[in-house]
């Protein structure tokens, strides 16, 4: 069933990318959430009985992400989408929370500082929301890394790799939106995003 749902998610994701490139909102409204529903079902399939706190928070984060996906189809709903994903990252942060690995924090702080400096002049009245979201995103990935360092197992590795893919996707999205568009942007943004969610779902 894991393989079946992964294939369904992949096919739905491909159609979503096609719809985004073709600017077909109807197909996006159908297949973007459908991709996430397949990924959520994949996570639910692997939930223990009774479900652990980690599993509950990951699935809640995936649901908030799905809501954010729907908002972001309409560019006028960017702030609502941002807030939905902020809530998703709060759930992921809570799930990943572990003994902080402080030496690695400097890399995340350096990255977010550099990236915000690149975008700063183009953010306009979105400076505060983007700053808050950027720190939540990097905190999420830092705790995923810290958890992997602490546990050193297969599932925590999947979560960490998913968090890195999430950082890559959101960085590409922000650069494309606020700084400069680039070739194959939508393909890269969506592919790294769906891979991120798929890997995080597999970590339950």
Backbone as a chain_set.jsonl record, in Angstrom:
{"seq": "XXXXXXXXXXXXXXXXXXXXXXXXXXXXXXXXXXXXXXXXXXXXXXXXXXXXXXXXXXXXXXXXXXXXXXXXXXXXXXXXXXXXXXXXXXXXXXXXXXXXXXXXXXXXXXXXXXXXXXXXXXXXXXXXXXXXXXXXXXXXXXXXXXXXXXXXXXXXXXXXXXXXXXXXXXXXXXXXXXXXXXXXXXXXXXXXXXXXXXXXXXXX", "coords": {"N": [[0.818, -1.211, 0.0], [2.013, 1.194, 0.69], [3.74, 1.645, -1.475], [1.827, 1.829, -3.532], [0.321, 4.15, -2.8], [2.377, 6.0, -2.904], [2.954, 6.007, -5.621], [0.53, 6.973, -6.632], [0.606, 9.521, -5.465], [2.864, 10.522, -6.789], [2.042, 10.539, -9.523], [-0.133, 12.3, -9.349], [1.238, 14.554, -8.472], [2.817, 15.12, -10.718], [0.852, 15.863, -12.563], [-0.038, 18.113, -11.234], [2.209, 19.806, -11.397], [2.303, 20.133, -14.175], [-0.165, 21.454, -14.5], [0.356, 23.794, -13.09], [2.423, 24.951, -14.602], [1.029, 25.377, -16.954], [-0.757, 27.159, -16.04], [-3.284, 26.392, -15.195], [-5.764, 26.644, -13.168], [-7.974, 25.157, -12.331], [-7.258, 22.413, -12.616], [-5.159, 22.469, -10.798], [-6.501, 22.953, -8.371], [-7.729, 20.537, -8.11], [-5.709, 18.494, -8.251], [-3.457, 19.305, -6.713], [-4.185, 19.374, -3.884], [-4.995, 16.701, -3.923], [-2.638, 15.274, -4.26], [-1.405, 15.78, -1.799], [-3.287, 14.601, -0.116], [-2.959, 11.904, -0.74], [-0.369, 11.606, 0.259], [-0.813, 12.164, 2.966], [-2.492, 10.006, 3.605], [-0.642, 8.007, 3.238], [1.015, 8.49, 5.416], [-0.825, 8.036, 7.509], [-1.318, 5.36, 7.122], [0.951, 4.181, 8.174], [0.817, 4.669, 10.837], [1.042, 3.869, 14.276], [-0.742, 1.847, 16.711], [-1.83, 2.588, 19.826], [-1.673, 5.853, 18.159], [1.431, 7.649, 18.161], [2.607, 10.674, 19.812], [4.336, 12.048, 18.134], [3.548, 11.093, 15.6], [0.921, 12.078, 15.457], [1.384, 14.868, 15.417], [2.872, 15.198, 13.075], [1.038, 14.398, 11.091], [-0.951, 16.32, 11.52], [0.499, 18.573, 10.799], [0.867, 18.024, 8.077], [-1.754, 18.248, 7.21], [-2.297, 20.995, 7.672], [-0.483, 21.952, 5.809], [-1.689, 21.142, 3.446], [-3.942, 22.777, 3.421], [-2.605, 25.219, 3.148], [-1.533, 24.819, 0.605], [-3.828, 24.959, -1.01], [-4.613, 27.62, -0.611], [-2.412, 28.941, -1.788], [-2.68, 28.544, -4.484], [-4.125, 30.598, -5.541], [-2.722, 33.611, -6.108], [-3.394, 35.876, -4.721], [-3.911, 35.046, -2.224], [-1.62, 34.744, -0.781], [-0.607, 35.482, 1.785], [-2.383, 34.162, 3.514], [-1.777, 31.562, 2.794], [0.88, 31.487, 3.607], [0.572, 31.724, 6.386], [-0.79, 29.357, 6.944], [1.161, 27.464, 6.32], [3.028, 28.238, 8.193], [1.793, 27.397, 10.549], [1.86, 24.691, 9.984], [4.623, 24.233, 10.119], [5.072, 24.799, 12.801], [3.813, 22.612, 13.955], [5.505, 20.597, 12.923], [7.916, 21.359, 14.12], [7.329, 20.928, 16.827], [6.98, 18.173, 16.709], [9.563, 17.31, 15.903], [11.125, 18.194, 17.953], [13.917, 18.036, 20.022], [16.968, 17.264, 21.792], [18.817, 20.119, 21.412], [21.163, 20.565, 18.794], [23.652, 22.44, 19.027], [26.109, 23.246, 17.648], [25.459, 23.007, 14.909], [23.63, 24.978, 14.505], [24.654, 27.409, 13.696], [25.033, 27.266, 10.96], [22.442, 27.24, 9.938], [21.519, 29.728, 10.869], [23.26, 31.432, 9.525], [22.514, 30.891, 6.914], [19.783, 31.722, 6.764], [20.076, 34.429, 7.372], [21.673, 35.335, 5.24], [19.99, 34.748, 3.056], [17.696, 36.285, 3.582], [18.845, 38.795, 3.41], [19.329, 38.966, 0.709], [16.764, 39.075, -0.344], [15.639, 41.271, 0.89], [15.102, 44.03, 0.05], [13.027, 43.685, -1.671], [10.832, 42.769, -0.327], [8.912, 44.454, 0.756], [5.876, 45.278, 2.386], [5.741, 42.8, 3.478], [7.8, 42.048, 5.053], [7.952, 41.396, 7.895], [6.152, 39.08, 8.169], [7.556, 37.304, 6.439], [10.075, 37.116, 7.649], [9.381, 35.908, 10.122], [8.305, 33.497, 9.185], [10.546, 32.44, 7.854], [12.356, 31.962, 9.943], [10.892, 30.071, 11.372], [10.822, 27.991, 9.5], [13.578, 27.335, 9.217], [14.127, 26.674, 11.861], [12.549, 24.434, 12.137], [13.893, 22.637, 10.387], [16.375, 22.566, 11.634], [15.786, 21.361, 14.104], [14.946, 18.917, 13.11], [17.369, 17.945, 12.133], [18.81, 17.899, 14.545], [17.342, 15.966, 15.894], [17.86, 13.749, 14.313], [20.626, 13.482, 14.726], [20.57, 12.826, 17.39], [18.969, 10.44, 17.53], [19.745, 8.867, 15.334], [18.573, 7.101, 13.393], [16.707, 5.389, 10.766], [14.164, 6.57, 10.206], [14.287, 9.132, 11.38], [16.255, 10.172, 9.796], [14.94, 10.306, 7.319], [13.065, 12.294, 7.945], [14.768, 14.478, 8.4], [15.994, 14.763, 5.851], [13.691, 15.371, 4.427], [13.079, 17.832, 5.596], [15.21, 19.413, 4.699], [14.717, 19.396, 1.967], [12.338, 20.807, 2.036], [13.213, 23.337, 2.894], [14.753, 23.973, 0.652], [12.751, 24.076, -1.348], [11.05, 26.181, -0.44], [12.873, 28.254, -0.417], [13.505, 28.498, -3.124], [10.959, 29.202, -4.046], [10.569, 31.691, -2.752], [12.697, 33.19, -3.804], [12.023, 33.191, -6.504], [9.58, 34.541, -6.42], [10.062, 37.021, -5.115], [12.582, 38.033, -5.864], [13.828, 37.255, -8.503], [12.585, 35.721, -11.398], [13.193, 32.426, -12.709], [14.361, 29.9, -15.04], [12.337, 26.956, -15.323], [11.272, 27.191, -12.797], [8.789, 26.64, -11.44], [8.619, 23.876, -11.705], [10.858, 22.98, -10.264], [10.301, 24.067, -7.72], [7.836, 22.851, -6.949], [8.455, 20.112, -7.197], [10.535, 19.667, -5.314], [9.104, 20.39, -3.073], [6.968, 18.486, -2.883], [8.476, 16.152, -2.615], [9.637, 16.705, -0.15], [7.391, 16.657, 1.614], [6.575, 14.043, 1.23], [8.776, 12.537, 2.209], [8.775, 13.384, 4.893], [6.289, 12.401, 5.662], [6.815, 9.667, 5.473], [8.35, 9.336, 7.685], [6.91, 8.785, 9.949]], "CA": [[0.0, 0.0, 0.0], [2.925, 2.342, 0.693], [4.174, 1.846, -2.858], [0.66, 2.258, -4.305], [0.03, 5.55, -2.475], [3.506, 6.798, -3.396], [2.772, 6.141, -7.07], [-0.605, 7.888, -6.803], [1.103, 10.86, -5.136], [3.771, 10.926, -7.863], [1.263, 10.859, -10.72], [-0.892, 13.514, -9.047], [2.204, 15.652, -8.414], [3.2, 15.429, -12.1], [-0.263, 16.62, -13.141], [-0.029, 19.418, -10.554], [3.278, 20.597, -12.016], [1.811, 20.472, -15.517], [-1.233, 22.45, -14.344], [0.983, 25.053, -12.668], [3.139, 25.499, -15.756], [0.007, 25.808, -17.913], [-1.617, 28.109, -15.33], [-4.629, 25.818, -15.158], [-6.133, 26.627, -11.762], [-8.934, 24.083, -12.054], [-6.492, 21.194, -12.384], [-4.4, 22.637, -9.561], [-7.408, 22.783, -7.239], [-8.054, 19.116, -8.003], [-4.582, 17.586, -8.073], [-2.514, 19.698, -5.671], [-4.611, 18.74, -2.622], [-5.052, 15.239, -4.089], [-1.28, 14.78, -3.987], [-1.197, 15.825, -0.351], [-4.165, 13.602, 0.518], [-2.265, 10.618, -0.898], [0.768, 11.617, 1.183], [-1.378, 12.047, 4.318], [-2.929, 8.612, 3.753], [0.59, 7.235, 3.381], [1.431, 8.641, 6.814], [-1.818, 7.374, 8.358], [-1.131, 3.918, 6.94], [2.079, 3.723, 8.989], [0.621, 5.074, 12.229], [0.91, 2.764, 15.224], [-1.978, 1.841, 17.499], [-2.353, 3.938, 19.523], [-0.688, 6.723, 17.501], [2.329, 8.4, 19.039], [2.494, 12.13, 19.725], [5.066, 12.431, 16.922], [2.71, 10.791, 14.444], [-0.203, 13.015, 15.459], [1.843, 16.201, 15.035], [3.267, 15.166, 11.66], [-0.18, 14.362, 10.278], [-1.571, 17.646, 11.641], [1.307, 19.472, 9.965], [0.562, 17.734, 6.68], [-3.086, 18.799, 6.935], [-2.121, 22.447, 7.535], [0.206, 22.168, 4.53], [-2.682, 20.987, 2.387], [-4.717, 24.027, 3.431], [-1.727, 26.224, 2.564], [-1.462, 24.553, -0.835], [-5.055, 25.458, -1.646], [-4.539, 29.086, -0.589], [-1.356, 29.454, -2.661], [-3.061, 28.455, -5.895], [-4.519, 31.971, -5.854], [-1.628, 34.472, -5.642], [-3.934, 36.89, -3.808], [-4.04, 34.412, -0.908], [-0.263, 34.39, -0.367], [-0.446, 35.629, 3.237], [-3.116, 33.06, 4.144], [-0.976, 30.366, 2.563], [2.056, 31.602, 4.465], [0.145, 31.446, 7.759], [-1.103, 27.929, 7.033], [2.427, 26.737, 6.367], [3.646, 28.557, 9.473], [1.188, 26.466, 11.501], [2.403, 23.361, 9.663], [5.989, 24.151, 10.642], [4.971, 24.72, 14.261], [3.54, 21.191, 14.232], [6.718, 19.824, 12.647], [8.898, 21.719, 15.154], [6.935, 20.204, 18.033], [7.26, 16.752, 16.47], [11.001, 17.073, 15.79], [11.838, 18.775, 19.095], [14.835, 17.114, 20.686], [18.12, 17.968, 22.353], [19.367, 20.966, 20.345], [22.549, 20.376, 18.384], [24.023, 23.842, 18.879], [27.129, 23.556, 16.63], [24.887, 23.108, 13.57], [22.721, 26.129, 14.43], [25.314, 28.53, 13.03], [24.829, 27.123, 9.512], [21.072, 27.664, 9.654], [21.436, 31.174, 11.089], [23.979, 32.084, 8.428], [21.729, 30.744, 5.689], [18.583, 32.571, 6.783], [20.527, 35.821, 7.331], [22.109, 35.6, 3.862], [18.855, 34.706, 2.135], [16.859, 37.461, 3.831], [19.553, 39.983, 2.913], [19.158, 38.966, -0.749], [15.38, 39.409, -0.672], [15.15, 42.32, 1.786], [14.575, 45.227, -0.604], [11.848, 43.333, -2.476], [9.781, 42.19, 0.515], [7.868, 45.446, 0.997], [5.173, 45.163, 3.661], [5.749, 41.403, 3.911], [9.057, 41.772, 5.758], [7.744, 40.71, 9.176], [5.687, 37.701, 7.954], [8.588, 36.475, 5.815], [11.09, 36.865, 8.678], [8.831, 34.926, 11.07], [8.208, 32.212, 8.492], [11.898, 31.945, 7.563], [12.939, 31.406, 11.161], [10.155, 28.844, 11.681], [11.278, 26.987, 8.546], [14.933, 26.895, 9.558], [14.053, 26.018, 13.168], [12.013, 23.102, 11.857], [14.941, 21.799, 9.818], [17.428, 22.403, 12.644], [15.353, 20.338, 15.057], [14.964, 17.635, 12.405], [18.764, 17.527, 12.148], [19.153, 17.577, 15.94], [16.695, 14.69, 16.212], [18.608, 12.688, 13.627], [21.9, 13.314, 15.428], [20.273, 12.166, 18.667], [18.419, 9.089, 17.363], [20.56, 8.175, 14.328], [17.86, 5.975, 12.808], [16.23, 5.573, 9.4], [13.022, 7.473, 10.112], [14.719, 10.5, 11.671], [16.995, 10.604, 8.606], [13.932, 10.703, 6.332], [12.512, 13.581, 8.373], [15.789, 15.506, 8.162], [16.097, 14.971, 4.4], [12.471, 16.076, 4.056], [13.18, 19.23, 6.041], [16.144, 20.084, 3.794], [13.992, 19.586, 0.711], [11.368, 21.866, 2.299], [13.978, 24.59, 2.869], [15.106, 24.228, -0.745], [11.541, 24.453, -2.071], [10.602, 27.511, -0.034], [13.89, 29.219, -0.847], [13.288, 28.694, -4.558], [9.695, 29.934, -4.189], [10.775, 33.074, -2.328], [13.576, 33.849, -4.772], [11.255, 33.358, -7.74], [8.501, 35.499, -6.195], [10.486, 38.342, -4.665], [13.844, 38.507, -6.435], [13.912, 37.115, -9.951], [12.111, 34.437, -11.923], [14.261, 31.658, -13.352], [13.82, 28.789, -15.844], [11.854, 25.738, -14.666], [11.056, 27.509, -11.386], [7.646, 25.932, -10.868], [8.944, 22.448, -11.648], [11.79, 22.78, -9.15], [9.625, 24.399, -6.462], [6.843, 21.84, -6.599], [9.055, 18.783, -7.049], [11.215, 19.612, -4.017], [8.068, 20.486, -2.042], [6.28, 17.202, -2.721], [9.463, 15.216, -2.065], [9.752, 17.033, 1.275], [6.231, 16.163, 2.34], [6.59, 12.575, 1.131], [9.788, 12.045, 3.131], [8.31, 13.632, 6.26], [5.206, 11.443, 5.908], [7.406, 8.345, 5.663], [9.089, 9.3, 8.953], [6.032, 8.497, 11.101]], "C": [[0.859, 1.272, 0.0], [3.379, 2.677, -0.72], [3.025, 2.389, -3.711], [0.364, 3.738, -4.065], [1.15, 6.476, -2.947], [3.385, 7.031, -4.896], [1.626, 7.096, -7.378], [-0.162, 9.327, -6.543], [2.004, 11.39, -6.252], [2.999, 11.349, -9.104], [0.465, 12.154, -10.522], [0.024, 14.737, -9.008], [2.626, 16.086, -9.815], [2.109, 16.253, -12.774], [-0.328, 18.015, -12.529], [1.018, 20.339, -11.165], [2.859, 21.048, -13.412], [0.764, 21.584, -15.441], [-0.66, 23.812, -13.95], [1.69, 25.723, -13.844], [2.158, 26.064, -16.779], [-0.966, 26.832, -17.32], [-3.086, 27.686, -15.359], [-5.046, 25.648, -13.691], [-7.093, 25.502, -11.41], [-8.207, 22.772, -11.764], [-5.675, 21.28, -11.097], [-5.28, 22.412, -8.336], [-7.798, 21.319, -7.046], [-6.838, 18.303, -7.557], [-3.558, 18.009, -7.023], [-2.94, 19.142, -4.311], [-4.694, 17.218, -2.725], [-3.692, 14.604, -3.819], [-1.027, 14.709, -2.494], [-2.08, 14.816, 0.378], [-3.539, 12.216, 0.415], [-1.096, 10.511, 0.073], [0.285, 11.481, 2.63], [-1.84, 10.617, 4.581], [-1.728, 7.687, 3.927], [1.091, 7.293, 4.821], [0.484, 7.879, 7.741], [-1.653, 5.858, 8.3], [-0.064, 3.364, 7.876], [1.965, 4.099, 10.457], [0.434, 3.839, 13.107], [-0.427, 2.852, 15.948], [-1.632, 1.581, 18.972], [-1.27, 4.796, 18.868], [0.177, 7.464, 18.51], [2.095, 9.9, 18.865], [3.178, 12.635, 18.466], [4.186, 12.236, 15.694], [1.538, 11.764, 14.333], [0.224, 14.397, 14.964], [2.255, 16.253, 13.568], [2.031, 15.197, 10.771], [-0.917, 15.695, 10.35], [-0.823, 18.661, 10.79], [1.05, 19.26, 8.485], [-0.805, 18.292, 6.281], [-3.019, 20.322, 6.781], [-1.425, 22.786, 6.219], [-0.768, 22.082, 3.364], [-3.557, 22.228, 2.273], [-3.901, 25.146, 2.794], [-1.596, 26.065, 1.064], [-2.654, 25.146, -1.569], [-5.042, 26.981, -1.699], [-3.557, 29.602, -1.645], [-1.651, 29.301, -4.147], [-3.48, 29.826, -6.407], [-3.469, 32.907, -5.271], [-2.099, 35.551, -4.679], [-4.056, 36.364, -2.381], [-2.668, 34.029, -0.349], [-0.098, 34.439, 1.148], [-1.166, 34.499, 3.971], [-2.364, 31.741, 3.97], [0.246, 30.329, 3.464], [1.708, 31.241, 5.907], [-0.179, 29.963, 7.95], [0.176, 27.107, 7.125], [3.205, 27.044, 7.645], [3.114, 27.608, 10.55], [1.683, 25.04, 11.26], [3.798, 23.198, 10.25], [6.017, 24.125, 12.16], [4.709, 23.272, 14.674], [4.781, 20.342, 14.017], [7.797, 20.111, 13.699], [8.607, 20.957, 16.439], [7.254, 18.717, 17.893], [8.76, 16.454, 16.519], [11.773, 17.479, 17.04], [12.657, 17.71, 19.826], [15.974, 17.93, 21.277], [18.79, 18.796, 21.264], [20.837, 20.652, 20.059], [23.115, 21.751, 18.029], [25.102, 24.12, 17.828], [26.546, 23.733, 15.228], [24.0, 24.34, 13.395], [23.33, 27.271, 13.634], [25.108, 28.467, 11.513], [23.427, 27.587, 9.115], [20.923, 29.169, 9.818], [22.119, 31.934, 9.955], [23.155, 32.029, 7.144], [20.543, 31.693, 5.672], [18.969, 34.045, 6.725], [20.938, 36.213, 5.905], [20.917, 35.684, 2.927], [17.944, 35.921, 2.33], [17.522, 38.737, 3.323], [19.412, 40.108, 1.39], [17.769, 39.467, -1.128], [14.901, 40.726, -0.073], [14.469, 43.485, 1.068], [13.296, 44.953, -1.38], [10.66, 42.864, -1.635], [8.641, 43.157, 0.823], [7.218, 45.286, 2.356], [5.067, 43.716, 4.156], [7.009, 41.042, 4.704], [8.853, 40.957, 7.031], [7.223, 39.283, 8.976], [6.759, 36.783, 7.371], [9.698, 36.146, 6.808], [10.621, 35.772, 9.633], [8.789, 33.546, 10.423], [9.591, 31.612, 8.246], [12.538, 31.32, 8.784], [12.217, 30.132, 11.583], [10.62, 27.7, 10.785], [12.649, 26.441, 8.923], [14.968, 26.21, 10.923], [13.54, 24.591, 13.01], [13.112, 22.166, 11.35], [16.061, 21.55, 10.823], [17.046, 21.334, 13.666], [15.288, 18.962, 14.401], [16.386, 17.069, 12.368], [19.188, 17.09, 13.552], [18.58, 16.224, 16.346], [17.424, 13.532, 15.544], [19.943, 12.419, 14.317], [21.688, 12.542, 16.731], [19.864, 10.706, 18.481], [19.228, 8.228, 16.4], [19.862, 6.926, 13.793], [17.29, 6.363, 11.438], [15.131, 6.621, 9.3], [13.4, 8.919, 10.427], [15.554, 11.06, 10.519], [16.024, 11.061, 7.517], [13.346, 12.067, 6.67], [13.502, 14.711, 8.113], [15.93, 15.806, 6.67], [14.866, 15.703, 3.874], [12.533, 17.538, 4.432], [14.116, 20.03, 5.142], [15.474, 20.367, 2.458], [12.951, 20.691, 0.845], [12.054, 23.239, 2.264], [14.336, 24.959, 1.434], [13.899, 24.731, -1.526], [11.106, 25.875, -1.734], [11.599, 28.599, -0.415], [13.729, 29.536, -2.327], [12.023, 29.52, -4.801], [9.881, 31.413, -3.869], [11.636, 33.833, -3.326], [12.814, 34.159, -6.055], [10.188, 34.451, -7.593], [9.021, 36.911, -5.94], [11.725, 38.901, -5.365], [13.849, 38.454, -7.953], [13.404, 35.749, -10.38], [13.255, 33.736, -12.649], [13.645, 30.456, -14.076], [13.446, 27.581, -14.988], [11.567, 25.946, -13.174], [9.943, 26.664, -10.776], [7.913, 24.433, -10.738], [9.84, 22.159, -10.454], [11.117, 23.016, -7.806], [8.686, 23.285, -6.035], [7.459, 20.455, -6.394], [9.769, 18.657, -5.701], [10.205, 19.672, -2.868], [7.394, 19.135, -1.809], [7.227, 16.119, -2.194], [9.613, 15.438, -0.566], [8.606, 16.431, 2.072], [6.181, 14.633, 2.342], [7.584, 11.974, 2.125], [9.365, 12.235, 4.581], [7.189, 12.659, 6.621], [5.751, 10.047, 6.18], [8.128, 8.209, 7.004], [8.227, 8.92, 10.147], [6.223, 7.056, 11.585]], "O": [[0.495, 2.284, -0.599], [3.401, 3.842, -1.117], [3.223, 3.298, -4.516], [0.176, 4.495, -5.017], [0.891, 7.612, -3.345], [3.677, 8.122, -5.385], [1.731, 7.93, -8.277], [-0.505, 10.238, -7.297], [1.92, 12.562, -6.619], [3.273, 12.404, -9.675], [0.4, 12.995, -11.418], [-0.357, 15.82, -9.451], [2.778, 17.28, -10.077], [2.399, 17.224, -13.474], [-0.636, 18.986, -13.22], [0.748, 21.513, -11.422], [3.042, 22.208, -13.779], [0.801, 22.537, -16.22], [-1.13, 24.851, -14.415], [1.561, 26.93, -14.047], [2.418, 27.097, -17.395], [-1.875, 27.309, -18.0], [-3.991, 28.504, -15.523], [-4.724, 24.645, -13.055], [-7.032, 24.954, -10.309], [-8.507, 22.099, -10.778], [-5.518, 20.286, -10.389], [-4.863, 21.761, -7.377], [-8.158, 20.91, -5.941], [-6.919, 17.522, -6.609], [-2.852, 17.155, -6.486], [-2.133, 18.498, -3.642], [-4.489, 16.518, -1.733], [-3.606, 13.53, -3.225], [-0.506, 13.718, -1.983], [-1.663, 14.239, 1.382], [-3.583, 11.44, 1.37], [-0.857, 9.448, 0.647], [0.898, 10.771, 3.427], [-1.604, 10.078, 5.662], [-1.79, 6.708, 4.67], [1.533, 6.288, 5.378], [0.925, 7.167, 8.644], [-1.826, 5.164, 9.302], [-0.155, 2.22, 8.322], [2.894, 3.88, 11.234], [-0.247, 2.887, 12.724], [-1.154, 3.835, 15.803], [-1.193, 0.487, 19.324], [-0.082, 4.504, 19.004], [-0.291, 7.855, 19.58], [1.468, 10.337, 17.9], [2.674, 13.54, 17.801], [4.094, 13.123, 14.846], [1.206, 12.22, 13.239], [-0.489, 15.025, 14.182], [2.009, 17.252, 12.892], [1.988, 15.949, 9.798], [-1.454, 16.154, 9.343], [-1.434, 19.507, 10.137], [1.02, 20.223, 7.719], [-0.99, 18.751, 5.155], [-3.619, 20.877, 5.86], [-1.743, 23.794, 5.588], [-0.68, 22.856, 2.411], [-3.876, 22.677, 1.172], [-4.423, 25.929, 2.0], [-1.553, 27.052, 0.33], [-2.501, 25.761, -2.625], [-5.416, 27.57, -2.713], [-3.839, 30.591, -2.321], [-0.945, 29.869, -4.981], [-3.224, 30.175, -7.56], [-3.339, 32.991, -4.05], [-1.303, 36.085, -3.907], [-4.275, 37.132, -1.445], [-2.559, 33.105, 0.457], [0.49, 33.53, 1.734], [-0.635, 33.942, 4.932], [-2.322, 30.912, 4.879], [0.604, 29.287, 4.012], [2.465, 30.532, 6.572], [0.124, 29.385, 8.994], [0.263, 26.167, 7.916], [3.961, 26.2, 8.126], [3.878, 27.082, 11.36], [1.899, 24.279, 12.204], [4.122, 22.152, 10.812], [6.895, 23.495, 12.75], [5.309, 22.771, 15.624], [5.084, 19.466, 14.827], [8.51, 19.199, 14.119], [9.513, 20.408, 17.066], [7.733, 18.082, 18.832], [9.177, 15.458, 17.111], [12.95, 17.144, 17.175], [12.156, 16.646, 20.191], [15.934, 19.16, 21.258], [19.285, 18.235, 20.286], [21.643, 20.495, 20.977], [23.063, 22.172, 16.873], [25.024, 25.151, 17.16], [27.071, 24.517, 14.438], [23.656, 24.705, 12.271], [22.612, 28.021, 12.972], [25.018, 29.504, 10.857], [23.247, 28.243, 8.089], [20.274, 29.82, 8.999], [21.615, 32.954, 9.487], [23.105, 32.996, 6.384], [20.318, 32.392, 4.684], [18.268, 34.837, 6.097], [20.59, 37.293, 5.427], [20.839, 36.59, 2.097], [17.477, 36.514, 1.357], [16.842, 39.652, 2.859], [19.38, 41.214, 0.85], [17.611, 40.194, -2.11], [13.864, 41.247, -0.483], [13.367, 43.883, 1.448], [12.56, 45.882, -1.712], [9.591, 42.589, -2.181], [7.526, 42.726, 1.119], [7.909, 45.17, 3.368], [4.381, 43.443, 5.141], [7.252, 39.87, 4.992], [9.512, 39.935, 7.223], [7.786, 38.352, 9.552], [6.861, 35.62, 7.761], [10.21, 35.027, 6.816], [11.358, 34.829, 9.921], [9.185, 32.551, 11.031], [9.784, 30.407, 8.414], [13.186, 30.278, 8.69], [12.848, 29.208, 12.096], [10.792, 26.573, 11.25], [12.857, 25.228, 8.944], [15.743, 25.276, 11.129], [14.026, 23.664, 13.658], [13.245, 21.039, 11.827], [16.632, 20.46, 10.865], [17.872, 20.506, 14.048], [15.545, 17.951, 15.055], [16.588, 15.868, 12.548], [19.835, 16.058, 13.729], [19.226, 15.439, 17.04], [17.585, 12.464, 16.136], [20.345, 11.266, 14.473], [22.514, 11.717, 17.123], [20.354, 9.829, 19.192], [19.384, 7.025, 16.606], [20.448, 5.845, 13.738], [17.383, 7.515, 11.015], [15.161, 7.469, 8.409], [12.878, 9.84, 9.797], [15.567, 12.269, 10.287], [16.254, 12.081, 6.867], [13.153, 12.9, 5.784], [13.112, 15.785, 7.655], [15.979, 16.969, 6.271], [14.972, 16.55, 2.987], [12.089, 18.396, 3.669], [13.85, 21.196, 4.852], [15.641, 21.444, 1.886], [12.7, 21.428, -0.108], [11.532, 24.184, 1.673], [14.236, 26.122, 1.044], [14.004, 25.699, -2.279], [10.828, 26.677, -2.626], [11.211, 29.732, -0.701], [13.806, 30.694, -2.736], [12.007, 30.417, -5.644], [9.419, 32.281, -4.609], [11.345, 34.982, -3.657], [12.942, 35.245, -6.621], [9.927, 35.197, -8.537], [8.491, 37.881, -6.482], [11.893, 40.118, -5.446], [13.872, 39.492, -8.615], [13.761, 34.734, -9.781], [14.176, 34.387, -13.144], [12.53, 30.045, -13.756], [14.157, 27.233, -14.045], [11.613, 25.0, -12.388], [10.126, 26.046, -9.727], [7.484, 23.801, -9.773], [9.607, 21.202, -9.716], [11.331, 22.259, -6.86], [8.735, 22.827, -4.893], [7.029, 19.709, -5.514], [9.62, 17.643, -5.019], [10.425, 19.074, -1.814], [7.265, 18.691, -0.668], [6.814, 15.263, -1.412], [9.706, 14.48, 0.202], [8.827, 15.77, 3.087], [5.794, 14.014, 3.333], [7.262, 11.002, 2.81], [9.571, 11.348, 5.41], [7.137, 12.152, 7.741], [5.216, 9.323, 7.02], [8.478, 7.103, 7.415], [8.747, 8.749, 11.25], [5.572, 6.634, 12.541]]}, "num_chains": 1, "name": "protein.A"}
